[in-house]
Amino acid sequence: MVRSSTPAVDPASGQSFSRTAVLRSKAWTLCPPSIAKAQIVFPDVGFRVGELRNLGVPGDSLAGILAWYSLIHLQPVELPAVLSEFARCIMPGGGLLLGFFEGAAVEAFPHAVTPAYYWPIDEMVQHLDAAGLETIETQTRVDPGHRPHAAIVARRTTT
Ligand SMILES: C[S@@+](CC[C@H](N)C(=O)[O-])C[C@H]1O[C@@H](n2cnc3c(N)ncnc32)[C@H](O)[C@@H]1O
């Protein structure tokens, strides 16, 4: 994802501009003031206001997507459509890195300004599979004082 000349996208970068910049990806965020600030700090990164449900790029046009805690606020019923949009945009063989809160069941909890959801790894993998995104690797971690963390590396299937 990093070395490709094809763009990668961080479609919900929020305030995490430095992570986006390290990936040399383009970034979408819901918050216009964040864009102005980010563009000053990292003028070479393309930032814009965007929406997870419609990335507004041609099909098969992205080397990869970074969705680091970007899907946690979606209503569970919204997840399949967003993953399908990711699969539409990522080129066959391209990558997706997801980070999220891991839990035994899909369950909401209060988080910052709006609720977030725990997702079981197995259910997330099933949704990825249904969208045409093949899971390559899963990781989980529980650090003292923090909610359980999960990461999934997936690849857009070629068929
Ligand atoms: C928990 S933050 C994670 C931000 C960043 N990816 C990081 O690693 O710190 C979730 C982000 O998702 C964005 N977000 C939530 N729903 C979104 C949507 N439907 N379209 C675009 N961004 C969305 C929020 O604005 C927020 O910036």
Ligand as a Chemical Component Dictionary entry (heavy atoms), coordinates in Angstrom:
data_LIG
# 
_chem_comp.id                   LIG 
_chem_comp.type                 NON-POLYMER 
_chem_comp.pdbx_formal_charge   0 
_chem_comp.three_letter_code    LIG 
# 
loop_
_chem_comp_atom.comp_id 
_chem_comp_atom.atom_id 
_chem_comp_atom.alt_atom_id 
_chem_comp_atom.type_symbol 
_chem_comp_atom.charge 
_chem_comp_atom.model_Cartn_x 
_chem_comp_atom.model_Cartn_y 
_chem_comp_atom.model_Cartn_z 
_chem_comp_atom.pdbx_ordinal 
LIG C1  C1  C 0  -12.613 7.163  16.293 1  
LIG S1  S1  S 1  -12.287 8.289  15.007 2  
LIG C2  C2  C 0  -10.909 7.530  14.235 3  
LIG C3  C3  C 0  -10.112 8.536  13.447 4  
LIG C4  C4  C 0  -8.807  8.046  12.833 5  
LIG N1  N1  N 0  -9.044  7.093  11.782 6  
LIG C5  C5  C 0  -7.825  7.517  13.852 7  
LIG O1  O1  O 0  -7.203  6.494  13.607 8  
LIG O2  O2  O -1 -7.662  8.143  14.886 9  
LIG C6  C6  C 0  -13.623 7.977  13.872 10 
LIG C7  C7  C 0  -13.636 8.935  12.708 11 
LIG O3  O3  O 0  -14.602 8.481  11.777 12 
LIG C8  C8  C 0  -15.268 9.592  11.249 13 
LIG N2  N2  N 0  -16.542 9.109  10.703 14 
LIG C9  C9  C 0  -17.551 8.517  11.370 15 
LIG N3  N3  N 0  -18.554 8.200  10.534 16 
LIG C10 C10 C 0  -18.161 8.612  9.302  17 
LIG C11 C11 C 0  -18.777 8.590  8.021  18 
LIG N4  N4  N 0  -20.001 8.070  7.843  19 
LIG N5  N5  N 0  -18.075 9.098  6.965  20 
LIG C12 C12 C 0  -16.828 9.626  7.145  21 
LIG N6  N6  N 0  -16.201 9.669  8.326  22 
LIG C13 C13 C 0  -16.868 9.187  9.393  23 
LIG C14 C14 C 0  -15.365 10.554 12.408 24 
LIG O4  O4  O 0  -15.541 11.860 11.971 25 
LIG C15 C15 C 0  -14.017 10.359 13.085 26 
LIG O5  O5  O 0  -13.070 11.231 12.528 27 
# 
loop_
_chem_comp_bond.comp_id 
_chem_comp_bond.atom_id_1 
_chem_comp_bond.atom_id_2 
_chem_comp_bond.value_order 
_chem_comp_bond.pdbx_ordinal 
LIG C1  S1  SING 1  
LIG S1  C2  SING 2  
LIG S1  C6  SING 3  
LIG C2  C3  SING 4  
LIG C3  C4  SING 5  
LIG C4  N1  SING 6  
LIG C4  C5  SING 7  
LIG C5  O1  DOUB 8  
LIG C5  O2  SING 9  
LIG C6  C7  SING 10 
LIG C7  O3  SING 11 
LIG C7  C15 SING 12 
LIG O3  C8  SING 13 
LIG C8  N2  SING 14 
LIG C8  C14 SING 15 
LIG N2  C9  SING 16 
LIG N2  C13 SING 17 
LIG C9  N3  DOUB 18 
LIG N3  C10 SING 19 
LIG C10 C11 SING 20 
LIG C10 C13 DOUB 21 
LIG C11 N4  SING 22 
LIG C11 N5  DOUB 23 
LIG N5  C12 SING 24 
LIG C12 N6  DOUB 25 
LIG N6  C13 SING 26 
LIG C14 O4  SING 27 
LIG C14 C15 SING 28 
LIG C15 O5  SING 29 
# 
